[in-house]
């Protein structure tokens, strides 16, 4: 049967490790998507790292206190003096290190909070980047974040050849099955040539209604991810250049060599 100090040790390892992982942007989304023994193992591994650092802090602080002829133990104060329990020196040592582990997590939390207030944009971008780069995200997630970062719309081609050009309305975190976009144009791809034929100019309508109290979300279009067969950024500033080159190639101009 496990002793109370052993249970305390395991509990502290799990809690301190889990807190460390959810505080760090690089690991926050990985740990939030894990479940069961995966979460337990990741928390234990991170907790062991915290415990090792806390042990180093404990022995260094003990050496400094002894050199100053000062004796202090938070576990001795709580367990022996307040609770009137009789515990061994090893138990007090482990308990002290557990307390230091908890305090280190608190210190990390306060440090990140101060950093976020001073440089919130950096932490925000770092969090978005780590989430966008996660291989466990649904398809097209990286493209959605790249669109938001560059300020460019996305051209979506659906399984029924329907085409939408627009911006993502909301960047979702975690698992999701559909997205919402604010369309600029919609149309379809020709059945034979697959050329894009734009039909509905949402952008023109939005410009006409700009002075009215109508929110852009009224025109949001929801699309299941499973229906998207192709998507890429679409920069209107190069649209005429591509159109001109396409016309030239259709008139007999040969493609440039890539070798």
Beta strands, then each sheet from edge to edge (+ up, - down):
strand 1: 153-158
strand 2: 162-168
strand 3: 178-189
strand 4: 196-200
strand 5: 220-224
strand 6: 228-234
sheet 1: 4+ 3- 2+ 1- 6+
sheet 2: 4+ 3- 5+
end
